Amino acid sequence: MSLWAKTQNLPDNMFAQVRALYTDKFPLDVRHVLASWLEERVWNQMDPEFISSFTETLAQECESSARMMTAKEMLILKSNLVEAANSFRTRYGHCSQNLFELVNHLLNQEWKCIQQYHPLAQEPVYQMETAGEIMEKLRNLQRQTQETTIEIQHIDQEQEAFTLKYHDCTKISASLQQIKSQNPPNIELEKRLQNEKSIMESQLQTKVGLIVNMRYKIVERLKDTINMLSLVQARILDEEMLRWKRDQQLSGNGAPFNNNLDVIQDWCERLAELIWLNRQQIKEMERVTLKVNLNLPVKPDLRDLDSQITGLLSSLVTSTFVIEKQPPQVMKTNTRFAATVRLLVGGQLNVNMNPPQVKVTIISESQANALLRNDNCARDGSGEILNNIGTMEYNQGTRHLSINFRNMQLKKIKRAEKKGTESVMDEKFSLLFTSKFTVGGGELVFQVWTLSLPVVVIVHGNQEPHAWATVTWDNAFAEPGRVPFFVPDRVPWPQLAEALNMKFTAATSRPLFEQNLTFLAEKAFRGAFTGEYSNMSLSWTQFCKEPLPDRNFTFWEWFYSVMKLTREHLKSFWVENLIHGFIRKKQAEEMLSTCETGTFLLRFSDSELGGITIAWVDETSEVFSLQPFSSKDFAIRSLADRISDLKNLVKLYPNRLKEECFGQYCTPVEVQKPMINNGYVKPLLMNHIPSVRPSMMSNMQQGKCDDQNKRSTPKMCYPSTPGMLTTPQSPADTVVSNDPGRSPYAQESFSQDSFSQDNCYNSNNNSTNNASVSNFQIPDLDLDVDMHQYEVDEDDSLLQMCLPNVLGYSPNNNQLN
């Protein structure tokens, strides 16, 4: 992502600081319009020659950009650019270095603001030499093409002069013949005409030699130009365009995407113009050659040159029909999706004068291979897409000839037969975009097509994790120019770690640290190796096919669920390093074993998908862990609110008060009049952890399994499901608690003896104590209210267990005593 793109993504208050940097000395409009140029040519530039001419170069860039703005809505911006160019010449005409240093300072200030917001952001890398080198070659080609035009005009003039002189010579010859036929002949006149004829024939011979040399020289120049055009085109299409496509694919895994397609379009448009001009020059040379037939034994092969230049044009047109916005790579049937296709040279070749239609078809992997073999059966498709035909539109302001399919929908899909362990989530499809149009007034007809990145089609949401595994693996390890859609079955761990880090960073806005990646390596390799993982390779089967030991889910399913949980509910906490996350139970125990009471940390659950648990030190110096919270739990009450509820948690490891860490994310408690609706008391939800008593610890010891890896569930511990402390709103006047951490409606809690206990272990035996919060806390209700209006479900055993301690409720008669 470019520096300006990152700057625009800053929060409003920080972007306001950046905006304040730009004054009339260097307007913000110039920064916006020339963003790529400034960053590529100015930032960290040290060329003295460039710096000395910077003012005029910048002013010319402003004027050039302004000339391209033809739309009415861009009139003000166009005027601002022209005014800025004049201002630069006036202010800095004799001190270009001052302007250059000012721009460099502004760019560096932007980067500092970005670092404040994203401390781990990487400085954009610009290939200044590449862009400058390509533009320099295009300018040289333009000069050479102009020189060729002048030479063709010159040879045309020489041939016209030759034709006139030849006619004069023919007249003299005719006159000489007539004189010779006279009787008596005019010897003096004949001699004079013979002399003129000799001189003229000599001049004609010289002219012929000159014209022949000029013809060969122009042909050689055209050959040289075509060779140079071929090299530049290969550089743009085979390197820059392929790099753009690869970066676009990696962006599907979350990699930063420096979308320089507009720059590539500018190169391609200049290239198309040069190719078209040279093609016209070849045709003009054919006309000029036929105009004066010199009957040469060896003629310049202009037809071969015409074939070469037409081939270059065809390659350029077909290669610049690109997918600007890819369709979703995990596609669900009967769900609307979008995609955008663009023809980079459409405006330059006037294709926009008769905009072509584009059709979209979904094809299978085997059909994609057949398409590369020019097998027309590939165009039949493997499914039905609604709203799959549209006409391209031209935007004069941006010079984009494109079509945005906004409302496509995959209605049906035909699948291939599966082999072995293959599933529908392993099957790859692709969207095929096709179009047909003419160039040069119908002289050339082009049929173009392009394939999207691989797409996995699903019919249900539970297929999404494995589908994303297929897409992530393909995006990360696809080689340019591959056979569709081949990827290696086994990859080195460092490459996979980079892909996982890329994916996690994009989802959560903070990268994985080295210890996080080591944890993932241990998990992916099933703990089979404890040394250096950099030389090891992980297979596709280990990645997302084989379940982890003693689990019913794979490595990818665990990683994906953790990433999804963090993105949806824990992003802020992860970015601020409040979550340790990727550590094991034993490591958490060791870290907390020397800490004071109430110290806690958060880590991702090993045993449950998409779970995060809290490990803390109790009053007895034992280490306990809450049963993991999931997305469903956080949809009810956020992590910050849950931590705020739990008085057992005091400090975040190693020694940070929880209020400082999580206070800003807590939901403010609004004190309001309790409501009774339809005979029910509306509850408030809070978390609560019952204290551990010696009698409970005794039962836990009895219920503990000797096998540390396969413990049975003890018969006495905390409730198995992390629940809520529910505080109904009393219909009477509210009694507000003096405890600031409690709900204003919470009063006396019921006896802890009423809870059953399970899932808890003693840390003294190198194991962690799992606990969960209690489900309900019900305060005393105002007995002046008729309690018969409140219904009690006899099947709600926990509520029946709670009510006797609060209201003297008896389940036998369903009445309040």
C-alpha positions in Angstrom: 0.0 0.0 0.0 1.4 3.4 -0.9 2.2 6.1 1.7 -0.8 8.3 0.6 -3.2 5.3 0.8 -2.0 4.6 4.3 -2.4 8.3 5.2 -5.9 8.4 4.0 -6.8 5.4 6.2 -5.7 7.3 9.3 -8.4 8.2 11.9 -10.0 11.6 11.3 -8.1 13.4 14.0 -4.7 12.2 12.8 -5.6 12.9 9.1 -6.5 16.4 10.2 -2.9 16.8 11.5 -1.6 15.7 8.1 -4.0 18.0 6.2 -2.7 20.9 8.3 0.8 20.4 7.0 -0.2 21.3 3.4 -0.6 25.0 2.8 -0.4 27.3 -0.2 3.3 26.6 -0.4 2.4 23.0 -1.3 -1.3 22.4 -1.7 -3.1 19.2 -0.7 -4.6 18.8 -4.2 -1.1 18.4 -5.7 -0.3 15.8 -3.0 -3.4 13.9 -3.9 -3.2 14.0 -7.7 0.6 13.3 -7.9 0.7 10.8 -5.0 2.4 8.0 -6.8 4.8 10.3 -8.7 5.9 12.2 -5.6 6.5 9.0 -3.6 8.4 7.3 -6.4 10.5 10.2 -7.6 10.9 12.4 -4.5 10.9 10.4 -1.3 14.6 9.6 -0.4 15.8 10.8 -3.8 19.4 11.9 -3.8 20.1 12.7 -7.5 21.5 16.3 -7.6 20.5 16.8 -11.3 16.9 15.9 -10.5 16.8 18.1 -7.5 18.2 21.1 -9.4 15.4 20.9 -12.0 12.7 19.8 -9.5 10.6 22.9 -9.7 10.1 22.9 -13.4 9.6 19.1 -13.4 6.9 19.3 -10.8 5.2 22.2 -12.5 5.1 20.2 -15.8 3.6 17.2 -14.0 0.9 19.4 -12.5 0.1 20.8 -15.9 0.2 17.4 -17.6 -2.3 16.0 -15.0 -4.5 19.0 -15.5 -4.7 18.6 -19.2 -6.0 15.0 -18.7 -8.9 16.3 -16.6 -11.7 16.8 -19.1 -14.7 16.1 -17.0 -16.8 19.1 -15.8 -16.7 17.9 -12.2 -12.9 18.1 -12.2 -12.8 21.7 -13.4 -12.0 23.1 -9.9 -9.2 20.6 -9.3 -7.8 21.2 -12.8 -7.7 25.0 -12.1 -6.0 24.4 -8.7 -3.3 22.3 -10.4 -2.6 25.0 -13.0 -2.5 27.6 -10.3 -0.1 25.5 -8.2 2.3 25.0 -11.1 2.5 28.8 -11.6 3.0 29.3 -7.9 5.9 26.8 -7.8 7.6 28.6 -10.7 7.2 32.0 -8.9 8.2 30.8 -5.4 10.9 28.3 -6.2 12.0 29.1 -9.7 15.5 29.9 -8.5 15.7 27.5 -5.5 14.5 24.1 -6.5 16.2 22.5 -3.6 14.0 24.4 -1.1 10.9 23.0 -2.8 12.4 19.5 -2.9 13.3 19.6 0.8 9.8 20.8 1.6 8.1 17.9 -0.2 10.5 15.4 1.4 9.7 16.9 4.8 6.0 16.6 4.2 6.3 13.0 3.2 8.4 12.1 6.2 5.9 13.8 8.5 3.1 11.7 7.0 5.2 8.6 7.6 5.7 9.6 11.3 1.9 9.9 11.7 1.4 6.5 10.2 4.0 5.0 12.6 2.2 6.6 15.6 -1.0 4.8 14.6 0.6 1.6 13.2 3.9 1.2 15.1 4.7 -2.0 13.2 4.0 -0.5 9.7 6.7 -1.1 7.1 7.9 1.8 5.0 6.7 1.5 1.4 9.3 0.4 -1.1 9.2 2.1 -4.5 10.8 0.8 -7.6 11.9 4.3 -8.8 14.5 2.9 -11.2 11.9 0.6 -12.8 9.4 3.4 -13.4 12.0 5.9 -14.5 13.7 3.4 -16.8 10.4 2.4 -18.5 9.4 6.0 -19.0 12.8 6.9 -20.4 12.6 4.0 -22.9 9.2 5.1 -24.0 10.4 8.6 -24.5 13.3 7.3 -26.6 10.9 5.3 -28.7 8.7 8.3 -29.1 11.6 10.4 -30.4 12.7 7.6 -32.7 9.2 7.2 -34.1 9.0 11.0 -34.7 12.3 10.8 -36.6 11.0 7.9 -38.7 8.0 10.0 -39.6 10.2 12.8 -40.7 12.4 10.4 -42.8 9.3 8.9 -44.5 8.1 12.4 -45.4 11.6 13.2 -46.7 11.8 10.1 -48.9 8.3 10.9 -50.2 9.5 14.3 -51.2 12.6 12.9 -52.8 10.5 10.4 -54.7 8.2 13.2 -56.0 11.3 15.1 -57.0 12.6 12.0 -58.7 9.3 11.5 -60.5 9.3 15.1 -61.8 12.9 14.8 -63.0 12.2 11.5 -64.6 9.3 13.0 -66.5 11.6 15.9 -67.6 14.2 13.3 -68.7 11.5 11.5 -70.6 10.5 14.7 -72.4 14.1 15.3 -73.4 14.4 11.8 -74.7 11.3 12.3 -76.8 12.5 15.6 -78.1 15.9 14.1 -79.0 14.2 11.3 -80.9 12.1 13.8 -82.8 15.2 15.9 -83.7 17.0 12.8 -84.9 14.1 11.9 -87.2 14.2 15.4 -88.8 15.9 15.8 -92.2 18.4 17.5 -92.1 18.9 17.0 -88.3 19.7 19.9 -86.0 23.1 18.8 -84.9 23.6 21.6 -82.4 20.2 21.2 -80.7 20.7 17.4 -80.7 24.0 17.8 -79.0 22.7 20.1 -76.4 19.7 17.9 -75.7 21.9 14.8 -75.5 24.1 16.6 -73.0 21.1 17.6 -70.9 19.8 14.0 -71.0 23.2 12.7 -69.8 23.3 15.1 -66.9 19.7 14.3 -66.0 20.2 10.6 -66.2 23.2 10.9 -64.0 21.1 12.9 -61.5 18.3 10.3 -61.7 20.8 7.6 -61.1 22.0 9.5 -58.0 18.4 10.0 -56.9 17.7 6.3 -57.3 20.7 5.4 -55.2 19.6 8.0 -52.5 16.0 6.7 -52.5 17.1 3.1 -52.2 19.5 3.9 -49.3 16.7 5.9 -47.6 14.3 3.0 -48.0 16.7 0.5 -46.5 17.6 3.0 -43.8 13.9 3.5 -42.8 13.2 -0.2 -42.9 16.2 -0.8 -40.6 15.0 2.0 -38.3 11.5 0.4 -38.2 13.1 -3.0 -37.4 15.1 -1.4 -34.6 12.0 0.4 -33.3 9.9 -2.8 -33.4 12.7 -4.7 -31.5 12.8 -2.0 -28.8 9.0 -1.9 -28.6 9.0 -5.7 -28.1 11.5 -5.4 -25.3 9.6 -2.6 -23.5 6.4 -4.5 -23.9 7.9 -7.6 -22.5 9.1 -5.6 -19.5 5.7 -4.1 -18.9 3.6 -7.2 -19.5 5.9 -10.0 -18.4 7.3 -8.3 -15.4 5.2 -5.4 -14.2 1.8 -6.7 -15.1 2.7 -10.2 -13.8 4.0 -8.6 -10.6 0.7 -6.6 -10.3 -1.3 -9.8 -10.7 0.8 -11.7 -8.2 0.4 -8.9 -5.7 -3.3 -8.9 -6.3 -3.4 -12.6 -5.5 -1.3 -12.2 -2.4 -3.7 -9.4 -1.3 -6.3 -12.1 -1.1 -4.3 -13.5 1.8 -4.0 -10.0 3.3 -0.7 -8.8 1.9 -0.4 -5.0 1.3 -1.4 -4.2 -2.3 0.3 -1.3 -4.0 -2.3 -1.0 -6.8 -0.3 0.8 -9.5 -2.7 -0.3 -12.3 -3.1 3.3 -13.4 0.6 3.6 -13.8 0.7 0.4 -15.8 -2.2 1.7 -17.9 -0.3 4.9 -18.7 2.7 2.8 -19.9 0.4 0.6 -22.0 -1.4 3.5 -23.5 1.9 5.1 -24.5 3.0 1.8 -25.9 -0.2 1.2 -27.8 0.1 4.7 -29.4 3.7 4.0 -30.4 2.8 0.5 -31.8 -0.1 2.0 -33.8 2.1 4.8 -35.2 4.8 2.4 -36.2 2.1 0.2 -37.9 0.9 3.2 -39.8 4.5 4.1 -40.8 4.9 0.6 -42.2 1.8 0.9 -44.2 2.9 4.4 -45.4 6.3 2.9 -46.4 4.4 0.3 -48.4 2.5 3.1 -50.2 5.7 5.1 -50.8 7.5 2.0 -52.2 4.6 1.2 -54.6 4.5 4.8 -55.6 7.8 4.6 -57.3 8.7 1.1 -58.6 12.4 0.9 -58.9 12.5 -2.8 -59.8 15.1 -3.6 -57.2 16.4 -7.2 -57.0 16.0 -7.3 -53.2 13.0 -5.4 -51.7 12.6 -4.6 -48.1 10.3 -7.1 -46.5 7.7 -4.7 -45.1 5.0 -7.4 -44.9 7.1 -9.2 -42.3 7.4 -6.0 -40.3 3.7 -5.5 -40.5 3.1 -9.0 -39.2 5.4 -8.4 -36.3 3.9 -5.0 -35.3 0.4 -6.4 -35.6 1.4 -9.3 -33.3 2.7 -6.8 -30.7 -0.5 -4.9 -30.8 -2.6 -8.1 -30.5 -0.5 -9.3 -27.5 -0.8 -5.9 -25.9 -4.6 -5.7 -26.3 -5.2 -9.3 -25.0 -2.8 -8.9 -22.1 -4.3 -5.7 -20.9 -7.9 -7.1 -20.5 -7.6 -7.5 -16.8 -9.8 -8.1 -13.7 -9.4 -5.0 -11.7 -11.6 -6.3 -8.8 -11.6 -10.0 -8.3 -14.8 -11.9 -7.5 -14.9 -13.4 -4.0 -12.7 -16.5 -3.9 -15.1 -18.3 -1.6 -18.4 -18.1 -3.4 -21.7 -19.2 -2.0 -24.5 -20.3 -4.3 -27.5 -18.0 -4.6 -25.5 -15.1 -3.0 -24.9 -11.8 -4.9 -21.3 -11.0 -5.7 -19.4 -8.4 -7.8 -16.3 -8.1 -10.1 -14.8 -5.4 -12.3 -13.0 -5.9 -15.6 -10.9 -3.2 -17.4 -9.3 -2.8 -20.8 -6.2 -0.7 -20.2 -5.7 0.4 -23.8 -9.4 0.8 -24.7 -9.4 4.6 -24.6 -6.2 4.9 -26.5 -7.4 2.6 -29.4 -10.8 4.2 -29.4 -12.5 1.0 -28.4 -14.8 3.2 -26.3 -16.4 4.6 -29.5 -18.2 1.3 -29.8 -18.1 -0.2 -26.3 -18.0 -4.0 -26.3 -20.0 -6.5 -24.3 -18.4 -8.7 -21.7 -19.8 -12.2 -20.7 -19.0 -14.1 -17.5 -18.9 -17.9 -17.3 -17.8 -20.2 -14.5 -15.5 -23.0 -15.6 -13.8 -25.9 -13.8 -10.1 -26.5 -13.4 -10.0 -29.0 -16.3 -11.9 -26.6 -18.5 -9.3 -23.9 -17.6 -6.6 -26.2 -18.8 -8.6 -26.9 -22.0 -8.9 -23.2 -22.6 -5.2 -22.8 -22.7 -5.1 -25.5 -25.3 -7.6 -23.5 -27.4 -10.3 -26.0 -26.8 -13.6 -24.3 -27.4 -15.5 -26.7 -25.1 -14.0 -24.9 -22.2 -16.4 -22.0 -22.9 -19.4 -24.1 -22.2 -19.1 -23.5 -18.4 -19.7 -25.5 -15.3 -22.6 -23.5 -13.9 -25.2 -20.9 -14.3 -24.6 -17.2 -13.4 -27.3 -14.6 -13.3 -26.7 -11.0 -14.6 -23.5 -12.2 -16.4 -23.6 -10.0 -19.5 -22.9 -6.2 -19.6 -21.4 -3.4 -21.7 -18.2 -1.6 -20.9 -18.3 2.1 -20.0 -15.7 4.8 -20.5 -14.9 7.3 -17.8 -13.2 10.4 -19.3 -11.9 11.6 -16.0 -10.0 8.5 -15.2 -9.6 7.2 -18.8 -10.9 3.8 -17.6 -12.8 1.6 -20.1 -14.3 -1.0 -17.7 -17.5 -2.8 -16.5 -18.5 -3.4 -12.9 -20.7 -6.5 -12.5 -22.5 -5.6 -9.3 -25.3 -8.1 -9.1 -24.0 -11.4 -10.3 -25.3 -14.6 -8.6 -24.2 -18.2 -9.0 -27.4 -20.1 -9.5 -26.1 -23.6 -10.3 -22.8 -25.4 -10.2 -21.6 -28.7 -11.9 -19.0 -30.6 -9.9 -16.5 -33.2 -11.0 -16.3 -36.6 -9.5 -14.3 -36.8 -6.3 -11.4 -39.1 -5.6 -10.1 -40.4 -2.3 -10.3 -37.8 0.4 -11.2 -34.9 -1.9 -14.1 -32.8 -0.9 -16.1 -30.1 -2.6 -14.0 -27.5 -0.7 -10.9 -28.8 -2.5 -12.4 -28.2 -6.0 -11.3 -25.0 -7.7 -13.3 -23.1 -10.3 -12.6 -19.8 -12.1 -14.7 -17.0 -13.7 -14.0 -16.6 -17.4 -14.5 -13.1 -18.8 -14.8 -12.9 -22.6 -15.3 -10.0 -25.0 -15.0 -9.1 -28.7 -14.3 -5.8 -30.3 -12.7 -4.1 -33.4 -9.9 -1.6 -33.7 -9.0 0.8 -36.6 -12.5 1.1 -38.0 -13.0 -2.6 -38.2 -9.6 -3.4 -39.6 -8.6 -5.6 -36.7 -10.9 -7.8 -34.7 -9.9 -9.0 -31.2 -11.4 -11.8 -29.1 -10.1 -11.4 -25.6 -10.6 -13.4 -22.4 -9.2 -13.5 -18.9 -9.5 -15.9 -15.9 -10.2 -14.9 -12.3 -8.2 -16.2 -9.4 -9.3 -19.7 -8.3 -12.8 -19.8 -6.7 -14.2 -22.4 -4.3 -17.9 -22.8 -4.4 -19.8 -23.6 -1.2 -23.5 -24.1 -0.4 -23.4 -23.8 3.4 -21.5 -21.6 5.9 -20.0 -24.5 7.7 -17.9 -25.2 4.5 -16.3 -21.8 4.7 -13.2 -22.7 6.9 -12.0 -25.5 4.6 -12.8 -23.4 1.5 -10.6 -20.6 2.8 -7.8 -23.2 3.5 -7.9 -24.1 -0.2 -7.8 -20.4 -1.3 -5.1 -19.4 1.2 -2.8 -22.3 0.1 -3.4 -21.4 -3.6 -2.8 -17.7 -3.1 0.4 -18.2 -1.1 2.1 -20.9 -3.2 0.9 -20.4 -6.8 3.7 -19.9 -9.3 3.4 -17.4 -12.2 2.6 -19.1 -15.5 1.5 -22.3 -13.8 -0.9 -24.9 -15.2 -4.3 -24.1 -13.8 -4.4 -24.5 -10.8 -1.4 -26.4 -9.7 0.1 -25.8 -6.3 2.8 -27.9 -4.4 1.5 -30.5 -1.9 4.2 -29.7 0.6 5.8 -26.4 1.4 8.7 -25.2 3.7 7.4 -24.0 7.1 9.0 -20.5 6.8 6.8 -19.9 3.7 3.7 -21.2 5.4 4.5 -19.1 8.5 4.7 -16.0 6.3 1.3 -16.8 4.8 -0.3 -17.4 8.2 1.2 -14.2 9.5 0.0 -12.3 6.5 -3.5 -13.6 6.9 -3.6 -13.0 10.7 -2.2 -9.5 10.4 -4.8 -8.5 7.8 -7.6 -9.8 9.9 -6.4 -8.4 13.3 -4.2 -5.4 12.4 -1.2 -6.8 14.3 1.4 -9.3 13.1 2.3 -12.5 14.9 5.6 -12.5 16.9 8.3 -15.0 16.5 7.1 -16.9 19.7 3.6 -17.0 18.2 4.9 -18.6 15.0 6.9 -21.1 17.0 3.8 -22.1 18.9 1.9 -22.6 15.6 4.8 -24.7 14.2 4.7 -26.9 17.3 0.9 -27.3 16.8 1.1 -27.9 13.1 3.8 -30.5 13.4 1.9 -32.1 16.3 4.8 -31.5 18.7 6.8 -34.1 16.8 9.9 -31.8 16.7 11.2 -29.4 19.3 14.2 -28.0 17.4 14.5 -25.6 14.5 11.4 -25.6 12.2 12.9 -23.6 9.4 14.2 -26.7 7.6 10.9 -28.6 7.9 8.0 -28.8 5.4 4.3 -29.2 6.1 2.0 -31.1 3.8 -1.5 -30.1 2.6 -2.8 -33.0 4.6 -1.2 -31.9 7.8 -2.4 -28.4 7.2 -6.1 -29.0 6.8 -7.0 -32.7 6.4 -5.7 -34.7 9.4 -7.2 -33.8 12.8 -4.8 -32.7 15.6 -3.9 -35.3 18.2 -6.9 -36.1 20.6 -9.0 -33.5 18.8 -11.8 -33.6 16.2 -10.5 -30.6 14.2 -7.5 -29.8 12.0 -4.7 -27.3 12.4 -6.3 -24.9 9.9 -9.7 -25.1 11.6 -8.1 -24.2 14.9 -6.1 -21.3 13.4 -9.0 -20.0 11.4 -11.4 -20.0 14.3 -8.9 -18.1 16.5 -8.4 -15.6 13.7 -12.1 -15.1 13.3 -12.7 -14.7 17.0 -9.9 -12.1 17.3 -11.1 -10.2 14.2 -14.8 -10.0 15.4 -14.4 -9.6 19.1 -10.8 -9.2 20.3 -9.1 -6.9 17.8 -8.5 -3.9 20.0 -7.1 -6.1 22.8 -4.8 -8.0 20.4 -3.5 -4.8 18.9 -2.6 -3.4 22.3 -0.9 -6.6 23.4 -3.4 -7.4 26.1 -3.8 -11.0 24.9 -0.9 -13.5 25.1 -2.9 -15.8 22.9 -0.6 -18.4 21.5 0.7 -20.1 24.7 -0.1 -23.5 26.2 -1.7 -24.2 29.6 1.6 -25.4 31.1 3.4 -22.2 30.0 0.6 -20.1 31.4 0.9 -21.9 34.7 4.6 -21.3 34.9 4.2 -17.6 34.1 1.5 -17.1 36.8 3.0 -19.4 39.4 5.2 -16.6 41.0 2.6 -13.9 40.6 0.4 -12.3 43.3 -3.3 -13.1 43.8 -5.6 -11.8 41.1 -2.9 -11.8 38.3 -4.4 -13.1 35.1 -3.7 -13.6 31.4 -5.6 -14.5 28.3 -4.7 -17.3 25.9 -6.4 -19.1 23.1 -7.9 -22.5 24.0 -6.2 -25.6 22.8 -9.2 -27.8 23.2 -12.0 -25.7 21.8 -12.4 -24.0 18.4 -12.6 -20.3 18.6 -12.2 -20.1 22.3 -10.2 -17.8 24.6 -9.7 -18.6 28.3 -8.6 -16.6 31.3 -6.0 -18.1 33.6 -5.6 -16.4 37.1 -4.1 -16.8 40.5 -6.7 -17.5 43.2 -6.5 -16.5 46.9 -5.0 -19.9 47.6 -2.2 -19.2 45.1 -3.6 -21.9 42.9 -3.8 -21.2 39.1 -7.3 -21.6 37.7 -8.7 -21.3 34.1 -12.2 -20.3 33.1 -13.8 -22.5 30.6 -13.2 -20.8 27.2 -15.4 -18.0 26.0 -16.6 -18.2 22.4 -18.1 -15.7 19.8 -21.5 -16.6 21.1 -20.5 -15.5 24.6 -19.0 -12.2 23.4 -22.2 -11.5 21.3 -24.0 -11.4 24.7 -21.3 -9.6 26.7 -17.9 -8.3 25.7 -14.6 -9.5 27.0 -13.9 -6.2 28.7 -17.2 -6.2 30.5 -16.7 -9.8 31.6 -13.2 -9.0 33.0 -14.7 -6.0 34.8 -17.4 -8.1 36.4 -14.9 -10.6 37.8 -13.5 -9.3 41.1 -11.1 -12.2 41.2 -9.1 -10.6 38.4 -7.0 -7.7 39.5 -3.9 -7.3 37.4 -3.1 -8.3 33.8 0.2 -10.3 33.7 2.8 -9.2 34.6 1.7 -6.2 36.6 -0.9 -4.0 34.9 -4.1 -3.0 36.6 -7.1 -4.3 34.6 -8.9 -1.0 34.7 -6.0 0.6 32.9 -6.0 -2.1 30.2 -9.7 -2.8 29.7 -11.5 0.1 31.3 -11.8 2.2 28.1 -13.6 -0.8 26.4 -16.2 -1.4 29.1 -19.8 -0.7 28.4 -21.2 2.2 30.7 -23.9 0.9 33.1 -27.0 3.0 32.7 -29.0 3.4 35.9 -32.7 3.2 34.9 -36.1 2.4 36.3 -36.6 -1.4 36.2 -39.3 -2.5 33.9 -41.9 -5.3 34.2 -43.3 -6.4 30.8 -45.9 -9.1 30.4 -45.3 -10.4 33.9 -41.5 -10.9 33.5 -38.6 -9.3 35.2 -36.0 -8.0 32.7 -32.5 -9.3 33.8 -29.2 -7.6 33.8 -26.2 -9.9 32.9 -23.0 -10.1 34.9 -20.2 -12.6 35.4 -19.4 -14.2 38.7 -16.9 -16.8 39.9 -17.7 -18.7 43.1 -14.8 -19.0 45.5 -12.9 -22.2 46.0 -13.4 -23.9 49.4 -11.3 -26.7 50.9 -14.2 -29.2 50.6 -14.3 -28.5 46.9 -10.6 -28.9 46.5 -10.8 -32.3 48.2 -13.4 -33.4 45.7 -11.3 -32.0 42.9 -8.4 -34.1 44.0 -10.5 -37.2 44.1 -11.9 -36.6 40.6 -8.5 -35.9 39.0 -7.2 -38.4 36.4 -3.6 -39.6 36.6 -3.2 -39.3 32.9 -2.4 -35.6 32.4 -3.5 -35.7 28.8 -6.8 -37.5 29.3 -8.3 -36.3 32.5 -11.8 -37.4 33.4 -14.3 -34.8 34.5 -14.2 -34.4 38.3 -17.4 -34.6 40.2 -17.0 -31.4 42.1 -15.8 -28.1 40.4 -17.3 -25.0 38.9 -20.2 -25.0 36.5 -19.2 -26.4 33.1 -20.6 -23.6 30.9 -19.3 -20.1 31.2 -22.5 -18.2 31.9 -23.8 -15.0 33.1 -24.7 -13.6 36.4 -28.3 -12.5 35.8 -29.6 -9.7 37.9 -33.4 -9.2 37.3 -34.6 -5.7 37.6 -36.7 -5.4 40.7 -40.2 -4.0 40.2 -39.7 -2.1 43.4 -37.6 1.0 43.8 -34.0 0.3 42.9 -31.4 -0.2 45.6 -28.0 0.8 44.2 -25.0 -1.2 45.5 -22.0 0.7 46.9 -19.7 -1.6 45.0 -18.8 0.3 41.8 -18.0 -3.0 40.0 -21.5 -4.4 40.5 -24.7 -3.7 38.7 -26.8 -1.1 40.4 -29.5 -3.6 40.7 -27.4 -6.4 42.2 -28.1 -7.0 45.9 -27.4 -10.2 47.9 -26.3 -13.3 46.0 -27.6 -16.7 46.9 -25.7 -19.4 48.6 -22.7 -20.9 46.7 -23.6 -24.3 48.1 -26.4 -24.6 45.6 -24.0 -25.0 42.7 -22.7 -28.3 41.2 -19.0 -28.3 40.3 -17.0 -29.8 37.5 -14.1 -29.2 35.1 -11.6 -27.9 37.7 -8.0 -29.1 38.4 -5.4 -28.4 41.0 -2.3 -26.6 39.8 -0.2 -28.2 42.5 -0.2 -31.3 40.4 1.1 -29.5 37.3 -2.3 -29.0 35.9 -4.6 -26.0 35.5 -7.9 -25.5 37.3 -10.7 -24.9 34.9 -13.6 -22.9 36.2 -16.6 -21.1 34.8 -18.7 -18.3 36.0 -22.0 -19.0 37.8 -25.1 -18.6 35.7 -27.5 -16.6 37.9 -27.6 -14.2 40.7 -31.1 -13.1 41.8 -31.6 -10.3 44.4 -34.5 -10.1 46.9 -37.7 -9.0 45.2 -40.1 -6.5 46.8 -42.6 -8.8 48.6 -45.3 -6.1 48.3 -45.6 -7.0 44.7 -47.9 -9.8 43.7 -45.4 -12.5 42.8 -48.0 -14.8 41.3 -47.6 -12.8 38.1 -44.1 -14.2 37.7 -44.0 -17.6 36.0 -41.5 -20.2 37.2 -40.6 -23.1 34.9 -40.6 -26.4 36.8 -38.0 -27.7 34.4 -35.6 -25.0 35.3 -33.8 -26.9 38.0 -31.1 -24.2 38.5 -33.7 -21.5 39.0 -35.6 -23.8 41.4 -32.3 -24.4 43.2 -31.7 -20.6 43.5 -35.2 -19.4 44.5 -35.4 -21.2 47.9 -32.4 -19.2 49.0 -33.9 -15.9 47.9 -37.7 -16.0 48.3 -38.5 -19.3 50.0 -39.9 -20.7 46.8 -41.2 -24.2 46.9 -41.3 -26.2 43.5 -43.8 -28.6 44.9 -46.7 -26.1 45.0 -45.2 -23.6 42.5 -46.0 -20.8 45.0 -44.0 -18.3 47.0 -44.1 -18.8 50.8 
